[in-house]
Amino acid sequence: MSRPWIVVADQSKARIFTVDDPQGALQEVDHLDHPEARDRSQTLTSDRPGRSFDSGGQGRHAMGTAVEPKEQEAIRFAKQIADHLRTACHEKGCNRLVLVAGPPFLGMLREQLASMNEIAITEIQKNLGQYSPHEIRTHLPARL
């Protein structure tokens, strides 16, 4: 059985850890950065939404977007993380993942990783992105 990979992520960065011993300390093996997620919504959009005529009258109204720009960046980063994990797991033989993220971003990751049926995925709904590896370890199950 291979060592588990622990992925601690938020909307702007992801750190990937592993452990040698089931109760051992975390060692960071990789990280991904997505600085666009830290941008303000104003800088992510080019201009105001367009306008459209009503289908049965004289009125006009603004056209909204289906997904807010900040959410779209988070979805894009979740896909980037999933693609990276698919490739890395295939190359390095990982068969267990522990995903640690806040509930909204964890849902985005879950959606992007749905096709990875051959890998056991454990989810922990906590936003630990700013914590040190030692602090993160205290929030994980005693035996990984």
N, C-alpha and C positions, 0 to 999 in steps of 0.2 A: 504494500500500500504506500502510495506516495505521500509526501508531506503536504498538508493543506496550505492553500494560499489565502491570506486574509486581505481583502480589498476594503480599504477605508476611503470613502469617497464623499464628496459634496459636489455642488454644481460648478466649482472652479478647479478642483484638483482631486487626484486619486493617488493613493499610495498603496503599494502592494508589498505585503510582508509574508514571510514564511517562518516556521519554527522547526528546529531540529528535534526537540524533545517535546512530547505532548504537554508538558507543563513549563516549557522553557520560555525564554525571552523572544520577542519578535525581532527579526532582522529584515530591514527594508531592502527589497531586491529590485524595485522599479517604482517609477512615479510618472504620472501624466499631469500636464498642466493645461488649463483652459482659461486664459486670462480674459477672453471675451465675456465670460459670465460675470465678471466683476464690473463691466461697463454699465453705465446708466442706460435705462430704456431709451432715452432720447438719442443717445449716440448709436444705438442699434438699428434705429429706423431712419430712413432717408428723409422723409417728409410726412406731412399729414395724410390721413387716409383719403382716397378718392371720394367723389360724390356720384350719386346715381339718381335717375328719375324713378318715381313710383311706377309700377306697371299699369296702374289704372287711374292716373290722375296727373295733376300739375305739380305735386310735391317732389321735393328733392331731399335726400338724406345722405349722411356720411356712410361709407362702407367700412365695416369693421374687419379686423383680421380674426381668423379662426383661433389662432394661438398667439399669445402675447410674445413679444421679442425675447424677453428674459427666459420664458418657458421654452421657446424654440431653441435657444442656446443650450439649455439644460438637456433637452432631448438629443441635440446634436452631440453633446459631450457623453451622454449615456451610451449612445451608439458607438462613439470612438472607444470608450472603455470596453464595451462588449466585443468589438472587433479585435482589439488588442489582446483581450483575454482568450478569445477563440484561437488566435494565431499562437500565442505563447503556450497555451495548454496543449495544443496539438504538437508543437515543437519539443516541449519539455516534459510532456507526459503527466500533467497535473490532472487529478480526477476528483479533487475536493476543493470547493471554494467557500469561504465565509465572507458574505457581503455585509458591510457595516455602513449604514447611511441613514439620514433622516427619512421619515416616511414618504414624503413626496418623491424624492430622488431615488429611493429604494424601489418604488413602483416603476419608475422609468427604467432602471437597470433590469428589473425583473422582466419587463416587457421585451427589452433588447436581448436578454439572455435566454428567452423561452425555448429557442431551438437547440440549446446545449443539454440534451436529455442524458447524455452519457456521463455527465459530471454531477456529483452530489453537491447541491448548493444549500447552505444554511444562511438564513437572513437574521440580522440583528438590527432593529430599528432604533438607532442612536446616532446622533450627529457628533462624531468624534474626530472630525477632520483637523481640528486645531490642537489635539492632544499629542503628547510625546508617545513613542512606542511603549514605554513602561506604563504610562497611564492607560493607554488603549488596552494593554494586556489585562489590566485589572477589571475591565468591563467585558471580557470574553469568557466563555466557559473555561473552567479549570483545566479540563482535558480536551485538547483539540485533536 
